[in-house]
Amino acid sequence: WYQRRVRKQWYQRRVRATFKHYTYMKGGMRFTGYTCICASGENAAVLHYGHAGEPNDKRVNDGDMLLFDMGAEYAGYTADITVSFPANGRFTDSQKFVYNTCLKANKAVQRAMRPGVSWPDMHRLAERVIVEEFLKQGLLVNGSVDQLLDAHLGAIFMPHGLGHFIGLDVHDVGGYVNAPKRIDEPGIRYLRTTRTLKKGMVITVEPGVYFGDALLDNAYADPEQSKYMNKTMIEPYRGTGGVRIEDVVAVTEDGSELLSHDLPRTVEEIEAFMGRQ
């Protein structure tokens, strides 16, 4: 609903206000589950942008990629959904590449989810998809997918965990109850659970693709990573922020069920939705 109402030169805080107004008025919500993340342009590369010291005060510019991570709370249970889309409703070729890479990772994980699957393996699957697409596009070079993953190239562009349990709390409890120890490697160390999936678990699937200054600069300075990075192809993406596509998914007896359905997710769906009056 608010996607269609975003206008250039809006402050990011107006998007937050629009979301809260709609969920409170139409959905009967009393609270949001967490502080809304309303990032535009380069701010989308800041994973938890929008805290009290950064009050969503940037204006939305024409052509910005927007990343809105917001969830309303109802009857004690919270949602946690992220949408990413261009402010003007039309993807550029580079925005389309980043978005489709992220969406492909999201869908690959959902297809693979079922009881008995290790959540760290799902994180690694998302990283693999991202690295594969970057190799095809020429942003990464001079190595195989496995070599790039061993050098932790995936964590440069997805520096957070794949997802977390959700329910009465947005980051629900139990992530490390009777679970393997946290894996101390870039990116995957931020997973909020290392458990094996079981029927009835509800978890977020939220791969992201970002171009953050600090991570890029550190990687360029590391010869074990920079040898695989095509700086000429990567640098045009610097300052564009990033994309995250977050869904809420329940583990079923033989697979998974998407709970955050009926959202425009493909490039074509988003452009058609935002073009509608």
C-alpha positions in Angstrom: 0.0 0.0 0.0 2.7 2.5 1.0 4.9 1.5 -1.9 2.5 3.1 -4.3 2.3 6.3 -2.2 6.0 7.1 -1.9 7.0 10.2 -3.7 10.4 11.8 -4.5 11.4 14.4 -1.9 9.4 12.7 0.8 11.4 12.4 4.0 12.1 8.8 4.9 10.2 9.4 8.2 7.0 10.1 6.2 7.1 6.6 4.8 7.3 5.3 8.4 4.4 7.4 9.4 2.4 6.2 6.4 3.0 2.6 7.2 2.1 3.0 10.9 -1.1 5.0 10.0 -2.3 2.3 7.6 -1.5 -0.7 9.9 -3.1 1.0 13.0 -6.2 2.3 11.2 -6.9 -0.6 8.8 -5.4 -3.5 10.6 -6.2 -2.7 14.2 -2.5 -2.8 15.2 -1.4 -1.1 18.4 2.4 -1.4 17.9 5.1 -2.2 15.4 7.3 -5.1 16.3 10.5 -3.1 16.1 11.9 0.3 14.9 11.0 0.8 11.3 13.9 0.7 8.8 13.2 3.2 6.1 16.3 3.5 4.0 16.8 5.2 0.6 19.9 5.4 -1.6 23.2 4.8 0.2 21.4 4.4 3.5 20.1 1.0 2.4 23.6 -0.4 3.0 23.3 0.3 6.7 21.7 -2.8 8.1 19.7 -1.3 11.0 19.4 2.2 9.7 16.9 4.5 11.4 17.6 4.3 15.1 17.1 7.2 17.5 20.3 8.8 16.5 19.5 8.6 12.8 15.8 9.6 12.6 15.0 8.8 8.9 15.7 12.4 7.9 17.0 11.9 4.4 14.8 12.9 1.4 13.9 10.2 -1.1 15.4 11.1 -4.5 14.2 10.2 -7.9 16.0 7.0 -8.9 16.9 5.9 -5.4 16.6 2.3 -4.5 14.5 2.0 -1.4 14.7 -0.6 1.4 11.8 -0.7 3.9 12.0 -3.2 6.7 8.9 -2.9 8.8 6.5 -5.2 10.7 3.3 -4.6 12.7 2.3 -6.4 15.8 -1.1 -8.0 16.2 -2.4 -10.0 19.2 1.1 -10.2 20.6 2.7 -11.7 17.4 4.8 -9.6 15.0 5.6 -9.6 11.3 9.0 -8.8 9.9 9.0 -8.1 6.2 11.4 -6.2 3.9 10.6 -4.8 0.5 13.1 -3.1 -1.9 12.0 -1.1 -4.9 13.0 2.0 -7.0 11.4 5.3 -5.8 10.2 6.1 -9.3 8.7 2.7 -10.0 11.1 1.7 -12.8 14.2 -0.4 -12.3 17.4 0.5 -14.1 19.4 -2.4 -15.5 21.9 -2.3 -12.6 19.1 -2.2 -10.0 17.4 -5.0 -11.8 20.5 -7.2 -11.6 21.0 -6.6 -7.9 17.3 -7.2 -7.1 17.0 -10.3 -9.2 20.2 -11.7 -7.6 18.7 -11.2 -4.1 15.3 -12.6 -5.2 17.0 -15.7 -6.7 18.8 -16.4 -3.4 15.5 -15.9 -1.4 13.6 -18.4 -3.6 16.4 -20.9 -3.6 16.4 -21.1 0.2 12.6 -21.4 0.3 12.7 -24.3 -2.1 15.4 -26.1 -0.1 13.7 -25.6 3.3 12.3 -28.7 5.0 12.6 -30.6 8.3 16.1 -31.9 8.8 17.9 -29.1 6.9 20.6 -27.2 8.7 20.0 -23.4 8.8 23.7 -22.6 8.3 23.5 -24.6 5.1 20.7 -22.4 4.0 22.8 -19.3 4.7 25.6 -20.9 2.6 23.1 -21.6 -0.2 22.1 -17.9 -0.3 25.8 -16.8 -0.4 26.4 -19.3 -3.2 23.6 -18.0 -5.4 24.9 -14.4 -4.9 28.5 -15.3 -5.8 27.3 -17.3 -8.8 25.4 -14.3 -10.2 28.2 -11.9 -9.5 30.6 -14.2 -11.4 28.2 -14.3 -14.4 27.9 -10.5 -14.4 31.7 -10.0 -14.1 31.8 -8.3 -10.7 33.8 -11.3 -9.4 36.5 -12.9 -11.6 39.5 -15.3 -11.6 38.1 -18.1 -9.6 35.5 -20.8 -9.1 32.4 -20.4 -7.0 34.0 -22.6 -4.3 37.2 -20.6 -4.3 35.3 -17.3 -3.9 33.2 -18.7 -1.0 36.4 -20.0 0.7 37.8 -16.5 0.5 34.5 -15.2 2.1 33.6 -13.0 -0.9 29.9 -13.7 -0.2 30.1 -12.0 3.2 31.3 -8.8 1.6 28.0 -8.4 -0.1 25.8 -10.2 2.4 27.4 -9.3 5.8 24.5 -10.5 8.0 22.8 -13.8 8.8 20.1 -15.2 6.6 17.2 -15.0 9.0 15.9 -15.6 12.6 13.0 -17.1 14.4 9.9 -14.9 14.7 6.8 -15.0 16.8 6.1 -13.2 20.1 9.3 -11.4 19.6 10.8 -10.2 16.3 14.0 -12.0 17.0 12.3 -14.9 18.8 14.0 -17.0 21.5 15.6 -20.5 21.1 18.1 -19.8 18.4 21.0 -21.5 20.4 19.0 -23.9 22.6 20.5 -27.4 22.0 22.1 -26.1 18.9 25.6 -26.3 17.4 27.9 -23.5 18.4 28.0 -20.2 16.5 30.3 -20.5 13.4 33.1 -17.9 13.7 33.4 -16.9 10.0 32.5 -13.7 8.2 28.8 -13.2 7.6 27.6 -16.5 8.9 28.8 -15.7 12.5 25.8 -13.3 12.6 23.2 -16.1 12.2 20.7 -16.0 15.1 20.4 -19.7 15.0 22.4 -22.8 13.9 19.6 -25.2 14.6 18.3 -27.9 12.2 14.8 -27.0 10.9 11.8 -28.8 12.4 8.1 -28.8 11.4 6.3 -25.8 13.0 9.3 -23.5 13.1 8.7 -20.0 11.8 11.7 -18.2 10.5 12.6 -15.2 8.3 14.3 -15.7 5.0 16.1 -12.4 4.2 19.1 -12.5 1.9 20.6 -9.2 1.0 23.0 -7.7 -1.5 24.8 -4.5 -0.4 27.6 -2.2 -1.5 28.9 -0.7 1.7 32.0 1.5 1.7 33.8 -0.1 4.6 33.4 -3.6 3.5 34.4 -2.9 -0.1 37.5 -0.9 1.0 38.6 -3.6 3.4 38.2 -6.3 0.7 40.2 -4.2 -1.8 43.0 -4.0 0.8 43.0 -7.7 1.3 45.0 -9.5 -1.4 43.3 -12.8 -0.8 39.9 -11.1 -1.7 40.9 -8.3 -4.0 42.3 -10.8 -6.6 38.8 -12.0 -7.3 37.2 -8.5 -7.4 36.6 -6.6 -10.7 36.9 -3.1 -9.3 35.9 -1.6 -12.6 32.6 -3.4 -12.5 31.9 -3.1 -8.8 32.6 0.6 -8.3 29.6 1.9 -10.2 27.4 0.2 -7.6 29.1 2.0 -4.7 26.8 4.5 -3.1 23.6 2.8 -4.4 22.9 1.1 -1.1 21.5 -2.4 -1.4 18.6 -4.7 -1.6 17.1 -7.0 1.0 14.0 -9.3 0.4 12.6 -10.6 3.6 9.8 -13.1 3.9 8.3 -15.0 6.9 8.3 -18.7 6.3 6.9 -21.7 8.2 8.5 -25.1 8.1 5.9 -27.8 7.1 6.0 -31.5 7.2 7.7 -31.8 3.8 8.8 -28.3 2.9 7.8 -24.7 3.7 4.9 -22.4 3.5 5.3 -18.7 2.6 3.3 -16.6 5.2 4.2 -13.2 3.7 2.4 -13.9 0.5 0.5 -11.6 -1.9 3.4 -9.1 -2.1 4.7 -7.9 -5.5 8.1 -9.5 -5.6 9.3 -9.8 -9.2 10.6 -6.8 -11.1 7.6 -7.0 -13.4 5.1 -7.3 -10.5 6.6 -4.3 -8.7 6.7 -2.1 -11.8 3.1 -3.0 -12.7 1.9 -2.4 -9.0 3.6 0.9 -8.7 2.3 2.0 -12.1 -1.3 1.4 -11.0 -3.2 4.5 -9.8 
